[in-house]
């Protein structure tokens, strides 16, 4: 069988015959354990990369940046230990990932920030695989060093989606995973909609995930719920068109029925990044 995880517009897939393994996603970041063949038989050993030290402050030791192929219609992040690759991302995609923002929270800059797409291949300067916070720091440093990006922050009132607790209370199960581990998301689609299993997710993580599934509006956690949780969400994406009679509910309804939460459209002041200066990347 072929294993894979839908990741934005990209489907990361393993080679035919490999066993399916859980993958870790950070709003576009997917980290696969290493599959190693042992002996002459068909048994497979899964070697999980060791995590980077929790107090490490990593940067890219080396990074090659080049324009993506014009006919490349997939994009994504791939992390295997210290080795990190990015495929077919705009600078605004990188900024959103690095700072945990929606597109509407990035203001200013030239048109090419949304037009030019880049492939990045780099090695971290610290041993081990970076966690969520460390990966963001690495990308922030890359943007400042290679793209000469400078920014400042402001508050701006925008139309957003707020996640709040429904009248009957939240329906969430506390995660037993390491709280410092990256959140894990995997799922599949079928004739009735999407089924996604979330593991080790905070409400802030959920907000960021939903942000990628909405119409470009920021999604803000206003639940007041701390901690990390495991849950499954089943819904019919609006972009799939008219649902069949036995289809899962739309996202807003699914969140309320299955998680006891509400997704409300409101206006609120949110953080925005103002781009002061940016350049096309320096030479490799």
C-alpha positions as CSV (number, residue, x, y, z in Angstrom):
1,X,0.0,0.0,0.0
2,X,1.0,3.6,-0.3
3,X,0.9,5.7,2.8
4,X,0.5,9.4,2.8
5,X,-0.9,12.4,4.6
6,X,-2.8,15.3,3.0
7,X,-0.8,18.4,3.8
8,X,-2.3,21.6,2.3
9,X,-2.1,21.1,-1.4
10,X,0.5,18.4,-1.0
11,X,0.2,14.6,-0.5
12,X,3.3,13.2,1.0
13,X,3.5,9.5,0.1
14,X,5.8,6.7,1.0
15,X,7.1,4.1,-1.4
16,X,4.8,1.3,-2.3
17,X,5.1,-1.6,0.1
18,X,6.1,0.5,3.2
19,X,4.0,0.2,6.2
20,X,1.7,3.1,7.1
21,X,3.2,5.2,10.0
22,X,1.8,8.0,12.0
23,X,3.1,11.4,10.9
24,X,3.5,14.7,12.7
25,X,2.2,17.9,11.2
26,X,2.9,21.5,12.1
27,X,0.6,23.5,9.8
28,X,2.4,22.2,6.8
29,X,5.3,20.4,8.6
30,X,5.3,16.6,8.4
31,X,7.9,14.5,10.1
32,X,8.3,10.9,9.2
33,X,10.1,8.2,11.2
34,X,12.9,6.6,9.3
35,X,12.0,3.2,7.8
36,X,15.0,0.8,7.8
37,X,15.0,-2.6,6.2
38,X,16.7,-5.3,8.4
39,X,18.3,-8.5,7.3
40,X,17.0,-10.2,4.1
41,X,13.4,-10.6,5.3
42,X,10.5,-8.2,5.0
43,X,10.6,-7.0,8.5
44,X,10.8,-3.2,9.0
45,X,12.4,-1.3,11.9
46,X,11.0,2.2,12.6
47,X,13.7,4.5,13.9
48,X,12.3,7.7,15.2
49,X,14.7,10.7,15.1
50,X,15.8,11.9,18.5
51,X,14.3,15.3,19.5
52,X,16.4,18.4,19.8
53,X,17.2,19.6,23.3
54,X,14.3,21.5,24.7
55,X,16.4,24.6,25.5
56,X,18.2,24.7,22.1
57,X,17.9,27.8,20.0
58,X,18.5,26.5,16.5
59,X,19.2,28.1,13.2
60,X,20.0,26.7,9.8
61,X,23.7,25.8,9.6
62,X,23.4,25.7,5.8
63,X,20.4,26.3,3.6
64,X,20.0,26.2,-0.2
65,X,17.2,28.3,-1.6
66,X,16.0,28.1,-5.2
67,X,12.9,29.0,-7.2
68,X,10.5,26.1,-7.5
69,X,9.7,24.5,-10.8
70,X,6.9,26.4,-12.6
71,X,4.8,23.2,-13.1
72,X,5.1,22.1,-9.4
73,X,1.6,22.0,-8.0
74,X,2.4,20.5,-4.6
75,X,3.9,22.1,-1.5
76,X,4.9,21.0,1.9
77,X,7.5,20.7,4.7
78,X,9.5,17.6,5.4
79,X,11.7,17.1,8.5
80,X,14.0,14.2,9.1
81,X,16.1,14.9,12.1
82,X,18.4,17.9,11.4
83,X,17.5,17.9,7.7
84,X,14.6,20.2,6.8
85,X,13.2,20.7,3.3
86,X,10.5,23.1,2.1
87,X,8.9,22.7,-1.3
88,X,7.0,25.3,-3.4
89,X,6.3,27.9,-0.6
90,X,6.0,31.7,-1.1
91,X,7.6,34.1,1.3
92,X,4.2,34.9,2.8
93,X,3.6,31.2,3.3
94,X,6.9,31.1,5.3
95,X,6.0,34.2,7.3
96,X,2.6,32.7,8.2
97,X,4.1,29.5,9.3
98,X,7.0,31.1,11.3
99,X,4.7,33.5,13.2
100,X,1.5,31.4,13.4
101,X,-0.6,33.9,11.5
102,X,-3.2,33.9,8.7
103,X,-2.6,35.6,5.4
104,X,-4.8,38.5,6.5
105,X,-2.4,39.1,9.4
106,X,0.6,39.8,7.1
107,X,0.4,43.4,5.8
108,X,2.6,45.1,3.2
109,X,5.5,44.1,1.0
110,X,5.9,43.7,-2.7
111,X,3.7,41.5,-4.9
112,X,6.4,38.9,-5.4
113,X,5.9,37.7,-1.8
114,X,2.7,36.0,-3.0
115,X,4.0,35.1,-6.4
116,X,7.5,33.7,-6.2
117,X,7.7,30.1,-4.9
118,X,10.9,28.6,-3.4
119,X,12.4,25.3,-2.5
120,X,14.6,25.3,0.6
121,X,17.0,22.5,1.7
122,X,18.8,23.0,4.9
123,X,20.5,21.5,8.0
124,X,19.9,22.7,11.6
125,X,23.0,23.7,13.5
126,X,21.9,21.7,16.6
127,X,21.6,17.9,16.8
128,X,18.2,16.3,16.9
129,X,14.8,17.1,15.4
130,X,13.3,20.5,16.3
131,X,10.0,20.8,18.1
132,X,7.2,23.2,17.0
133,X,8.7,26.3,18.6
134,X,12.2,25.6,17.4
135,X,11.1,25.1,13.8
136,X,9.3,28.5,13.9
137,X,12.5,30.1,15.3
138,X,14.6,28.5,12.5
139,X,12.3,29.9,9.8
140,X,12.2,33.3,11.4
141,X,16.0,33.4,11.4
142,X,16.2,32.2,7.8
143,X,13.8,35.0,6.7
144,X,15.8,37.6,8.5
145,X,19.2,36.3,7.2
146,X,18.5,35.3,3.7
147,X,15.5,37.5,2.8
148,X,16.6,40.5,4.9
149,X,13.1,40.5,6.3
150,X,12.4,43.2,9.0
151,X,8.9,43.6,10.5
152,X,7.0,45.3,13.3
153,X,3.8,44.3,15.0
154,X,0.5,46.2,15.4
155,X,-3.0,45.4,16.5
156,X,-5.7,45.6,13.9
157,X,-9.4,44.9,14.0
158,X,-10.3,42.1,11.6
159,X,-13.1,39.8,10.9
160,X,-12.1,36.5,12.6
161,X,-13.5,33.2,13.7
162,X,-13.4,32.7,17.5
163,X,-13.4,29.3,19.1
164,X,-15.5,29.3,22.2
165,X,-17.1,26.7,24.5
166,X,-20.6,25.6,23.7
167,X,-23.5,25.6,26.2
168,X,-23.1,21.9,27.0
169,X,-19.4,22.2,27.6
170,X,-16.3,20.9,25.8
171,X,-16.1,17.2,24.8
172,X,-12.3,16.7,24.9
173,X,-10.1,13.9,26.2
174,X,-6.8,14.8,27.9
175,X,-3.8,13.6,25.9
176,X,-1.4,11.2,27.4
177,X,1.4,12.2,25.0
178,X,4.5,14.1,26.1
179,X,3.3,17.8,26.4
180,X,6.6,19.0,24.8
181,X,6.0,16.7,21.7
182,X,4.7,18.2,18.5
183,X,1.0,17.8,17.8
184,X,0.1,14.9,15.5
185,X,-2.6,15.1,12.9
186,X,-3.6,12.4,10.3
187,X,-6.7,11.5,8.5
188,X,-8.4,10.6,5.3
189,X,-11.2,11.6,3.0
190,X,-14.1,9.6,1.6
191,X,-17.5,9.8,0.1
192,X,-19.0,11.2,3.3
193,X,-16.3,13.8,4.1
194,X,-13.0,14.1,6.0
195,X,-12.0,12.2,9.2
196,X,-9.1,13.7,11.0
197,X,-7.5,12.4,14.2
198,X,-5.8,15.0,16.3
199,X,-3.3,13.9,19.0
200,X,-1.6,16.2,21.6
201,X,-3.5,19.3,20.4
202,X,-3.9,22.4,22.4
203,X,-6.8,24.8,21.7
204,X,-4.3,27.2,20.2
205,X,-3.0,24.3,17.9
206,X,-6.6,23.6,16.8
207,X,-7.2,27.3,16.0
208,X,-4.1,27.3,13.8
209,X,-5.2,24.1,12.0
210,X,-8.7,25.5,11.4
211,X,-7.1,28.7,10.1
212,X,-5.8,26.8,7.2
213,X,-9.3,25.4,6.4
214,X,-11.2,28.6,6.5
215,X,-11.6,31.5,4.0
216,X,-8.4,33.3,5.0
217,X,-9.7,34.7,8.2
218,X,-7.7,34.4,11.4
219,X,-9.0,31.8,13.9
220,X,-8.5,32.7,17.6
221,X,-8.8,30.5,20.6
222,X,-11.1,32.1,23.1
223,X,-12.1,28.9,25.0
224,X,-9.9,29.5,28.1
225,X,-9.1,25.8,28.0
226,X,-5.5,24.9,28.9
227,X,-3.7,21.6,28.2
228,X,-3.5,19.2,25.3
229,X,-6.1,16.8,24.0
230,X,-6.8,13.9,21.7
231,X,-10.0,14.0,19.5
232,X,-11.4,13.1,16.2
233,X,-13.3,15.5,13.9
234,X,-15.4,14.4,11.0
235,X,-16.9,17.0,8.5
236,X,-17.8,17.8,5.0
237,X,-15.6,20.6,3.5
238,X,-17.5,23.4,1.9
239,X,-15.1,23.4,-1.1
240,X,-16.3,19.9,-2.0
241,X,-19.6,21.3,-3.1
242,X,-23.1,19.9,-2.3
243,X,-23.0,17.1,0.2
244,X,-24.8,13.8,-0.2
245,X,-27.6,12.9,2.2
246,X,-25.4,10.7,4.4
247,X,-22.4,13.1,4.5
248,X,-20.8,14.5,7.6
249,X,-21.9,17.9,8.8
250,X,-20.1,21.1,7.7
251,X,-17.1,22.2,9.8
252,X,-18.9,24.6,12.2
253,X,-21.6,22.1,13.0
254,X,-19.1,19.3,13.4
255,X,-17.1,21.3,15.9
256,X,-20.1,22.0,18.0
257,X,-21.6,18.5,17.9
258,X,-18.4,16.5,18.2
259,X,-16.2,18.7,20.4
260,X,-18.7,20.8,22.3
261,X,-17.1,24.0,20.9
262,X,-18.4,26.8,18.7
263,X,-16.8,28.6,15.8
264,X,-18.2,32.1,15.6
265,X,-17.6,34.9,13.1
266,X,-16.8,38.1,15.0
267,X,-14.7,41.2,14.8
268,X,-11.8,41.6,17.2
269,X,-8.4,43.3,17.5
270,X,-5.6,40.8,16.5
271,X,-1.9,40.8,16.0
272,X,-0.7,41.7,12.5
273,X,2.8,41.8,11.1
274,X,3.8,44.9,9.1
275,X,6.5,44.2,6.6
276,X,9.1,47.0,6.7
277,X,11.7,45.5,4.4
278,X,12.3,42.3,2.4
279,X,14.5,41.2,-0.5
280,X,14.7,38.2,-2.7
281,X,16.9,35.6,-1.1
282,X,20.7,36.0,-1.0
283,X,22.9,33.7,-3.1
284,X,23.5,30.1,-1.8
